[in-house]
Amino acid sequence: MNDFQFHNTTKVYFGKDQLGHLHEEVLKYGKSVLVVYGGGSIKKIGLYDEVIDELKKENLEIFELNGIEPNPRVTSVNTGAN
């Protein structure tokens, strides 16, 4: 095995009404957001609308990429990059 270092920092918000922190995290990276999701269950459960509402509160530019499979292929990722 090759020697290497791996550093993975992840912030996870737990608890009620934590979606309200979304804009805090997103604004660290700019005013444009790419929302990536799969087959649409996010819409069926209502989470999509909640996320979009939070993003719109900050007048963010929202782009969408739907239909992405789990563990996406490079071609799917490239579609979102273009």
NORKAKA-V132758 format. One line per field, one symbol per residue. phi: phi as a letter, one per 30 degrees, with the letter a starting at -180 (. if undefined). psi: psi as a letter, one per 30 degrees, with the letter a starting at -180 (. if undefined). A space follows every 50 residues. Layout:
phi=???
psi=???
This chain:
phi=.ddabbbbcbcbccjdhddddededdddckccbcccacdjddddcjdedd ddedddechddccbbciddehddedddddddc
psi=kkklkkkjkkkkkkakhffffeeeeefffagkkjjklcfgfeeeffeeee eeeeeffghkkkkkjlgklkilleeeeeeff.
